[in-house]
Amino acid sequence: MVENTMSTLSFDYSETQKMVASSAREFAEQHIKPHVMEWDEAQTFPLEVFKKAGEMGFMGVLVPQDLGGSGLGYHEYVAIIEEISRIDPSIGLSVAAHNSLCTNHILTFGNDRQKQLWIPKLATAEWLGAWGLTEHNTGSDAGGMSTTAVRDGDSWVLNGAKNFITHGKSGDIAVVVVRTGDKGDSRGMTAFVIERGTPGFTSGKKENKLGMRASETAELIFDNCRISDGNRLGNIGDGFKQSMKVLDGGRISIGALSLGIAKGAYEAALKYSKERVQFGKPISEFQGISFKLAEMATQIEASELLLHKAAYLKNEGRKMTKASAMAKMYASEVCVRVANEAVQIHGGYGYIKDFPVEKFYRDAKLCTIGEGTTEIQKVVISRNILK
C-alpha cells in the first residue's frame, strides 16, 4: 500500500484530480474519438490534436507554471494519460512520450538557460519533442550504442542513427543520448538537445506498425551534425545515468497508458456482454463470462493502486525505481490480458474493426515492450529486492 501513515492514507481523488480527469475525458471524446479508426487505418499522425492538447495544458503537465506548464503532479498526469488512452492509446502514447521523455529530460537536467530556451515551447506544444536512446542494434542493451559525438573545440559532431523514435519525423526538437566514451561504458554516454533544421540532422524511415498507428515512430539520422556545447545536458558522461532517471518517471506514464487501454477494453466488453443475448439471456449472466469480467476488474484495480503508489513516491521525491518498474510491468501485462479477454467476450465481433476491442488488442502489446520490456522490469525489480 501507499507508504505513509494510516491517518493520511486516502484513496479518494482530490478535486483537482477529478477536474483534470474530466477535462481530459471531454477532450478525448470531442477531438479524438470521431477520428480513431480513420487515423489508425491511414497511420495519420494528427499534429493539430497535439497543438489543441497543448492549449489544454496536457503537453506540459509536470512543467512549472513559470515555464509555461500546468504545474501538476504525477497523480494528475496518470489521470490525463489514462483518459486519453481509453479512447485512443496511440494519442496517449505520444502525449506520454512528449511529457515524460523529451520535456522531462530537459526540465530535470537542463540548466536555467536551456530550460528558458526550450521548455516553454514544449509545454505549450508550440514544439513537439522526441527522445532518442534506442538504436538498430541496441534495444535493452543501451550501453552498446554506436551513435557518437566527438568534441571539436566548442562544438560536438554527431554521427549515427536512432531507431523506434516517437515523433522522429514531426518532432521540432530531440534529446538524444550518444556515445562520447568507450562502447559499453555506462559513463561513456552524454545527452544533447538538437533542434530540427540543424544541418546534418534528418529523419529516416517511418515504421509501419501493428498498433499505435497514429503515433509516429521513425529514425533520427546524424551525418556530421555539428552542435554547440551549449546543447549538452549536464556533465559529459552522465547521459546513461540521466536516462535511467527519466525512464523511472516514464514507466509511470506507460503504466497509465496501459491502464487506459485496460479500462477501455474492459468497459467495451462489459457493455457488449450486457447487450449480447444467447440462449435467451445476456451473456454476462453466464459464469464463464462473468468470471472473466471479475478477473479483468480486479487486475485493473490492482494496476491502478500500483501506479498511484509510484506516483505518490515520485511526487514526494522519494526513491521509486522499484515501484515504477512494478507498476509498469504489472499494468502492461494486465492490459494485454484484458484486451485479449475483451476480444474473446465479443466473439467473432471482437475480430472486426467495427468494434473497438480489436484496436485495443493491437495497441496493448507495445506496452510490454516500450520504455523497458517486461523482462527488463524484472531485472530492475530483482536488483532492488536483492540488494
C-alpha positions in Angstrom: 0.0 0.0 0.0 1.0 3.7 -0.1 3.9 4.2 2.3 2.6 6.8 4.7 0.8 6.7 8.0 -2.8 5.5 8.1 -4.0 8.9 9.3 -3.0 10.4 5.9 -3.8 7.4 3.7 -6.5 8.3 1.2 -7.9 6.5 -1.9 -10.1 9.5 -2.9 -9.2 11.7 -5.8 -8.7 15.3 -5.0 -10.9 18.0 -6.6 -8.0 18.9 -8.9 -7.5 15.3 -10.0 -11.3 15.0 -10.7 -11.3 18.2 -12.7 -8.2 17.2 -14.7 -9.6 13.8 -15.5 -12.9 15.2 -16.6 -11.2 17.8 -18.8 -9.0 15.1 -20.4 -12.1 12.8 -20.9 -14.0 15.6 -22.6 -11.0 16.5 -24.8 -10.7 12.9 -25.9 -14.4 12.5 -26.6 -14.6 15.7 -28.7 -11.2 15.8 -30.5 -10.0 12.2 -30.8 -13.0 9.8 -30.7 -14.5 10.7 -34.1 -11.3 10.1 -35.9 -9.8 7.0 -34.2 -10.2 4.4 -36.9 -9.5 6.9 -39.7 -6.2 7.8 -38.2 -5.4 4.1 -37.4 -6.1 2.9 -40.9 -4.1 5.6 -42.7 -1.4 5.9 -40.0 -2.1 9.6 -39.8 -0.2 11.5 -37.2 -2.7 14.2 -36.2 -0.3 17.1 -35.3 -3.2 19.5 -34.8 -4.6 17.4 -32.0 -1.4 17.8 -30.0 -1.5 21.6 -30.6 -5.0 21.5 -29.1 -3.7 19.3 -26.2 -1.0 22.0 -25.6 -3.7 24.7 -25.3 -5.4 22.5 -22.6 -2.1 22.1 -20.7 -1.7 18.4 -21.5 1.7 18.7 -23.1 3.4 20.4 -20.2 1.6 18.6 -17.3 4.7 18.4 -15.0 6.2 21.7 -16.1 6.1 24.6 -13.5 3.7 27.4 -14.4 6.5 29.9 -14.6 7.9 27.9 -17.6 4.5 27.8 -19.3 3.3 24.4 -17.9 0.4 23.2 -15.9 2.4 22.7 -12.7 0.7 19.5 -11.8 1.9 16.3 -10.2 2.1 12.6 -11.2 -1.4 11.7 -10.0 -2.9 14.2 -12.4 -0.5 13.1 -15.1 -1.7 9.5 -14.7 -5.3 10.6 -15.0 -4.6 12.6 -18.2 -2.8 9.7 -20.0 -5.3 7.2 -18.8 -8.4 9.1 -20.0 -6.9 9.8 -23.4 -5.7 6.2 -23.8 -9.2 4.9 -23.0 -10.3 6.5 -26.3 -7.1 6.1 -28.4 -3.9 4.6 -26.9 -1.8 5.9 -29.8 -2.6 9.5 -28.9 -1.9 8.7 -25.2 1.4 7.2 -26.2 2.5 10.4 -28.0 1.4 12.7 -25.1 3.3 10.5 -22.7 6.5 10.4 -24.8 6.4 14.2 -25.2 5.9 14.9 -21.5 7.9 12.1 -19.8 10.9 11.8 -22.1 11.9 14.9 -24.1 10.3 17.6 -21.9 11.1 15.9 -18.6 14.8 15.3 -19.6 15.4 19.0 -20.3 13.4 20.0 -17.2 15.3 17.7 -14.9 18.8 18.0 -16.2 18.9 21.3 -18.2 20.5 24.5 -16.9 18.4 27.7 -16.4 19.3 28.9 -19.9 18.3 25.7 -21.6 15.0 25.5 -19.6 14.1 29.0 -20.6 15.0 28.4 -24.2 13.2 25.2 -24.8 10.7 24.2 -22.1 8.0 26.9 -22.7 7.8 25.9 -26.4 7.4 22.2 -25.4 5.0 22.9 -22.6 2.5 24.6 -24.9 3.2 22.2 -27.8 4.5 25.0 -30.0 7.2 22.5 -30.4 6.8 18.7 -30.3 9.5 16.7 -28.6 11.3 13.5 -29.4 13.8 11.4 -27.3 16.4 9.1 -28.7 18.1 6.3 -26.8 17.4 3.1 -28.9 19.4 2.1 -32.0 19.0 -0.6 -34.6 21.3 -3.0 -32.7 20.8 -1.7 -29.2 17.4 -2.1 -27.5 17.6 -3.2 -23.9 21.5 -3.0 -24.2 21.7 0.8 -24.5 25.3 0.8 -23.4 26.3 -0.8 -26.8 25.1 2.2 -28.8 27.1 3.2 -31.9 26.0 6.8 -32.4 28.9 9.1 -31.4 29.5 12.7 -30.5 33.1 13.8 -31.0 34.3 17.1 -29.4 35.7 19.7 -31.8 36.5 22.9 -29.9 33.3 24.4 -28.5 31.2 22.1 -30.8 30.3 18.4 -31.0 30.0 16.4 -34.2 27.3 13.7 -34.1 27.3 10.6 -36.4 24.9 7.6 -36.4 21.2 6.9 -36.1 18.5 6.3 -33.5 15.6 3.9 -34.1 12.0 3.5 -33.0 11.8 7.2 -32.0 8.3 8.6 -31.2 7.9 11.8 -33.3 11.1 11.0 -35.2 9.8 12.9 -38.3 7.5 15.5 -36.8 9.4 16.5 -33.7 10.8 20.0 -33.6 13.4 19.1 -31.0 15.1 15.9 -29.8 17.0 14.9 -26.8 19.5 12.2 -27.8 21.9 10.1 -25.7 25.0 9.3 -27.7 28.4 7.8 -27.1 31.2 10.2 -26.0 33.4 7.5 -24.5 34.1 3.8 -24.8 31.3 1.4 -26.0 29.8 -0.4 -23.1 31.0 2.1 -20.5 28.0 3.5 -18.6 30.0 6.7 -18.1 30.7 7.0 -21.8 27.4 8.5 -22.9 26.2 12.1 -22.9 22.8 13.8 -23.6 22.4 16.5 -26.2 19.5 18.7 -27.4 19.2 19.1 -31.2 16.7 21.4 -32.9 15.0 20.4 -36.2 16.7 22.2 -39.1 20.3 21.7 -37.7 22.5 20.7 -40.7 23.2 17.0 -40.7 20.1 16.2 -38.7 17.4 14.4 -40.7 14.7 11.7 -40.3 14.7 8.3 -41.8 12.1 5.5 -42.3 8.7 5.8 -40.6 7.8 2.4 -39.2 4.6 0.5 -40.4 3.3 -0.8 -37.1 0.9 -3.4 -35.8 -0.7 -1.0 -33.3 -0.3 2.6 -32.0 -0.5 3.5 -35.7 -1.5 7.2 -35.1 1.7 7.7 -33.0 4.6 8.4 -35.3 7.7 6.2 -35.0 10.7 6.9 -37.1 14.5 7.1 -37.3 16.7 10.0 -36.4 19.8 10.3 -38.6 23.0 12.3 -37.8 25.5 12.9 -40.6 28.4 15.1 -39.4 25.7 17.0 -37.4 27.5 19.9 -35.6 26.0 21.3 -32.4 27.2 23.7 -29.8 28.5 22.5 -26.4 25.6 24.7 -25.1 23.3 22.0 -26.3 24.8 19.4 -23.9 22.6 18.4 -21.0 24.5 18.1 -17.8 28.0 16.7 -17.5 29.9 14.7 -20.1 29.4 11.0 -19.3 26.1 11.5 -17.4 23.8 10.6 -20.3 23.1 7.0 -19.3 22.5 7.9 -15.6 20.1 10.7 -16.7 18.3 8.3 -19.0 17.6 5.8 -16.2 16.1 8.5 -14.0 14.0 9.8 -16.9 12.8 6.2 -17.6 11.8 5.8 -13.9 9.1 8.5 -14.4 8.4 7.3 -18.0 7.4 3.9 -16.6 4.6 5.6 -14.7 3.3 7.1 -18.0 3.4 3.7 -19.8 1.6 2.2 -16.8 -1.0 4.9 -17.2 -1.2 4.2 -20.9 -1.7 0.5 -20.1 -4.4 1.3 -17.5 -6.3 3.4 -20.1 -6.2 0.5 -22.6 -7.3 -2.0 -20.0 -10.2 0.2 -18.9 -11.3 1.0 -22.4 -11.3 -2.7 -23.4 -13.0 -3.8 -20.2 -15.7 -1.2 -20.5 -16.4 -2.2 -24.1 -16.6 -5.9 -23.1 -18.8 -5.1 -20.1 -21.2 -3.2 -22.3 -21.3 -5.8 -25.0 -21.8 -8.7 -22.5 -25.0 -7.0 -21.2 -26.3 -6.4 -24.7 -25.4 -9.7 -26.4 -28.2 -12.3 -25.9 -27.5 -16.0 -26.3 -29.7 -18.9 -25.2 -32.4 -16.4 -24.1 -30.3 -14.2 -21.8 -27.4 -11.7 -21.8 -24.0 -13.4 -22.0 -23.0 -11.5 -18.9 -25.2 -13.9 -16.9 -23.1 -16.9 -17.9 -20.5 -17.7 -15.3 -17.8 -18.2 -18.0 -18.2 -14.5 -19.0 -19.0 -13.0 -15.5 -15.8 -14.6 -14.1 -13.7 -13.1 -16.9 -15.2 -9.7 -16.1 -14.4 -10.2 -12.4 -10.8 -11.0 -13.1 -10.4 -8.1 -15.5 -11.9 -5.6 -13.0 -9.7 -6.9 -10.2 -6.5 -6.7 -12.2 -7.3 -3.2 -13.4 -7.9 -2.1 -9.8 -4.5 -3.6 -8.7 -2.8 -1.8 -11.6 -4.3 1.5 -10.6 -3.1 1.1 -7.0 0.4 0.2 -8.0 0.5 3.2 -10.4 -0.7 5.7 -7.8 1.8 4.4 -5.2 4.6 5.0 -7.7 3.1 8.5 -8.5 2.9 9.3 -4.8 6.6 8.4 -4.3 7.6 10.4 -7.3 5.6 13.4 -6.1 7.3 13.1 -2.7 10.8 13.0 -4.3 11.4 9.5 -2.8 13.1 6.6 -4.4 10.6 4.9 -6.7 12.6 2.8 -9.2 11.2 -0.5 -7.9 7.7 0.9 -7.5 7.6 2.3 -11.1 9.1 -0.9 -12.5 6.5 -3.0 -10.7 3.6 -0.7 -11.8 4.8 -0.6 -15.4 5.4 -4.4 -15.6 2.1 -5.3 -14.0 -0.1 -2.8 -15.7 1.3 -3.5 -19.2 0.8 -7.3 -18.8 -2.7 -6.7 -17.4 -3.7 -4.5 -20.4 -2.6 -7.3 -22.8 -4.6 -9.9 -20.8 -7.7 -7.7 -20.5 -7.6 -6.7 -24.2 -7.3 -10.4 -25.1 -10.3 -11.3 -22.9 -12.3 -8.4 -24.3 -11.9 -9.8 -27.8 -12.9 -13.3 -26.5 -16.1 -11.9 -24.9 -17.0 -10.2 -28.2 -16.5 -13.5 -30.1 -16.4 -13.0 -33.8 -17.3 -9.3 -33.5 -14.1 -8.8 -31.4 -12.1 -9.5 -34.6 -14.0 -6.9 -36.6 -12.9 -3.3 -36.8 -16.4 -2.0 -36.2 -15.9 -2.8 -32.6 -13.1 -1.0 -30.5 -11.6 -4.1 -28.8 -9.6 -5.3 -31.9 -7.7 -2.0 -31.8 -7.1 -2.2 -28.0 -5.8 -5.7 -28.7 -3.3 -4.5 -31.3 -2.3 -1.4 -29.3 -1.8 -3.2 -26.0 1.3 -5.2 -26.9 3.6 -2.3 -27.2 3.1 -1.5 -23.5 5.1 -4.7 -22.6 7.9 -3.6 -24.9 8.3 0.2 -24.8 10.4 2.1 -22.2 11.8 -1.2 -20.9 10.5 -4.7 -21.7 8.7 -6.8 -19.1 11.9 -8.8 -18.8 14.0 -5.6 -18.1 11.5 -4.5 -15.5 12.1 -7.9 -13.8 15.8 -7.2 -13.8 15.2 -3.8 -12.2 12.9 -5.2 -9.6 15.1 -8.2 -8.7 18.2 -6.0 -8.4 16.3 -3.7 -6.0 14.9 -6.5 -3.8 18.2 -8.4 -3.7 20.3 -5.5 -2.7 
